[in-house]
Amino acid sequence: MAHKLALIGFGTVGQGLAEILLEKADPLREEEGFEAKIVAISDMMKGSLYHPDGLDIRKVLEVTRETGSLEGYPDTPGLIRGWDSFETIEKSNADTIVEITFTDIKTGQPAIDHCRAAFENGKNVVTSNKGPVALAYPELSELARKNGVKWGIEGSVMSGTPALRIPRVSLAGNEIKEIRGILNGTTNYILTKMEEGLTYDEALKKAQELGYAEADPTSDVEGYDALYKVVILANVIMKASLTRDQVERKGITGLTPDDIEQARQEGKRWKLLAEIKKGQDGVRASVSPVKIPLDDPLAGVTDATNAVTYVCDLAGPVTLVGAGAGRTETGFSLLIDLINIERGHL
């Protein structure tokens, strides 16, 4: 029986997931025993569609690419238009809600309320949104458990790179004493270009031209994006009760070419480093520019790539390197959570 999905949000990531499900339908069914059916889409800007028997995803994607809206999707018997996100969550026959809305990172909304509504209606959630995981992880985890449903959050830290699944599954049995990582691709790209001779402003402009940085890059360059990911890693992997206000934060905007050159002369390289350390007095965390030796595995991570090192008592340091963003990569993060819900492994 197909796993029925309702997509709340149909921007880049939602369309990326839809493309994957369309293109990989046969191998997913034949090799993984996984078949998905998108029964609903609700997007604040593009409109909404619901059909209990499933939507024609090829047609949905065509219409969205051509018009930027779902309004051109053809009418068929049983099709319902106009539901808002909460009506879609509550009234659709979806097994799992895919929560991929544009969310205010300072409040976690509307994603937190979407997750609550889904759990209270007995539906699983998969999301790549940082907000609900960073700001409401204990509450939402307990609500999902209480209602006997699953919450997939793999994409909230490093997109499709399994930064949460690796420590929780492959490194199970270890005590992870420290986590160090490059968790923001935009700042890593800027620092790479500064090392090649660009000024901060020149590197930022190039990052914006390539789509790595937003017109307002504050969240990235001042360390806020990495800060929220630190909170997620600390609370999910280390079982801490860390809040965003407990994380020391400093961005990269103050770094100069002289700083870059000084690090080079010392045999080091600047990285915006996320650090979480477990000690006798609890868990401490920070995000700040740090000069690290060139023989550190994180020093070789360049451009927009992300990486994280888990320092384990049994396995030793284990470093994971991969993409931290991207249409297909984040779509994959949602897919792997869906597959693991179906397998009963989440």
C-alpha positions, -999 to 999 in steps of 0.1 A, spaced: 0 0 0 14 34 -10 25 58 18 3 88 15 19 123 18 7 158 23 32 185 15 29 217 35 50 240 14 59 235 -22 90 256 -28 124 244 -39 126 216 -14 90 204 -19 95 203 -56 128 186 -52 111 158 -32 83 155 -58 109 152 -85 127 124 -67 95 105 -60 86 108 -97 120 99 -111 128 71 -87 94 56 -84 103 22 -99 137 16 -81 122 27 -48 93 3 -52 114 -26 -66 146 -22 -44 133 -6 -12 97 -18 -12 87 19 -8 59 35 -28 47 70 -21 16 89 -32 12 127 -28 -24 133 -19 -22 169 -9 -1 200 -13 -8 233 5 14 263 -2 6 298 11 16 314 -22 9 287 -48 -25 274 -36 -36 240 -25 -48 207 -39 -62 175 -23 -73 143 -38 -77 112 -16 -65 89 -45 -34 110 -51 -23 138 -74 -6 136 -108 28 147 -97 41 151 -132 12 175 -140 17 193 -106 54 200 -114 46 211 -150 20 235 -139 41 249 -111 71 254 -134 50 271 -161 29 294 -139 44 294 -104 10 283 -91 -11 252 -85 -42 269 -99 -36 255 -134 -39 219 -123 -68 204 -141 -101 197 -123 -109 160 -117 -137 143 -98 -129 144 -61 -103 172 -63 -106 198 -35 -89 232 -37 -84 259 -12 -76 242 20 -51 260 42 -23 242 59 -42 231 90 -72 219 70 -48 199 49 -32 184 80 -65 176 98 -88 166 69 -65 148 44 -60 111 44 -22 115 45 -2 91 66 27 116 69 29 154 68 60 167 50 65 201 67 87 223 45 72 258 49 92 290 51 96 293 88 106 321 111 137 308 128 132 331 158 98 316 166 98 283 148 64 292 133 44 281 115 63 248 115 59 241 152 21 245 151 20 223 119 39 195 138 16 198 168 -15 196 146 -1 166 127 8 147 159 -25 154 175 -42 141 145 -22 108 145 0 116 116 38 113 112 59 143 103 91 146 83 108 181 81 140 198 71 130 229 91 155 238 119 129 259 138 108 232 154 137 209 162 159 237 177 131 254 197 106 227 206 124 193 204 114 180 239 78 190 236 73 178 200 92 145 206 70 137 235 38 146 216 48 123 188 55 95 212 23 100 231 3 98 198 22 68 185 36 85 154 71 93 141 90 125 136 118 126 109 142 155 113 173 143 94 174 173 70 175 199 98 213 199 103 232 190 71 205 184 45 209 150 29 242 143 47 231 120 76 245 141 105 218 128 129 214 93 117 251 84 117 256 91 154 222 77 164 225 45 144 260 37 132 277 51 163 252 37 188 269 25 220 295 52 220 296 81 244 300 112 221 320 136 242 325 163 217 310 175 184 329 199 161 317 210 127 314 234 98 276 237 97 272 266 73 282 264 37 279 301 29 305 312 55 328 283 45 326 294 9 334 330 19 364 320 40 377 298 12 376 327 -12 392 350 13 421 326 15 423 328 -23 428 366 -20 394 381 -20 382 406 7 352 397 28 330 420 8 342 406 -25 337 370 -13 302 378 0 292 393 -33 304 362 -51 285 340 -27 254 360 -34 258 358 -71 261 320 -69 230 318 -47 249 306 -16 241 338 4 208 357 7 205 394 -1 205 398 37 232 373 47 230 380 85 218 346 95 248 329 78 276 353 84 268 362 120 265 325 129 228 322 137 222 294 112 250 274 127 238 282 162 205 266 157 221 235 143 244 233 173 213 234 195 198 205 175 230 184 177 234 190 214 198 181 223 193 152 199 227 136 200 240 145 235 206 145 252 213 180 265 187 206 274 205 234 256 187 266 245 198 290 219 206 317 245 232 293 260 253 291 229 281 316 225 280 331 190 303 352 169 303 356 131 330 361 105 323 397 95 352 410 114 379 388 97 403 407 75 429 397 49 455 402 75 438 377 98 438 352 69 475 358 62 484 354 98 467 320 100 485 309 68 519 318 84 509 298 114 500 267 93 464 272 101 431 281 84 400 300 96 367 282 99 334 292 114 335 264 139 305 249 158 317 232 190 298 212 216 317 197 245 304 175 273 320 181 307 313 175 344 293 207 346 272 198 316 272 206 279 288 239 266 285 251 230 297 279 208 299 291 172 328 313 163 357 318 139 386 296 149 421 290 135 425 253 131 457 234 121 459 222 85 461 186 96 426 188 112 401 169 90 379 200 91 406 222 77 404 205 43 367 212 39 364 240 14 338 260 -5 301 254 4 307 219 18 297 211 54 314 186 78 311 174 114 334 154 136 320 132 164 346 125 191 336 90 205 349 71 235 350 38 215 353 47 178 375 77 183 370 108 161 347 102 131 343 129 105 314 131 81 317 154 51 289 163 26 265 189 12 247 210 38 220 223 15 205 219 -20 173 211 -37 180 174 -44 200 169 -13 173 182 11 147 163 -9 167 132 -2 168 140 35 130 138 35 130 107 14 153 87 37 131 96 67 101 84 48 118 52 39 128 46 75 93 53 88 80 27 64 107 2 75 98 9 112 134 21 119 126 57 128 
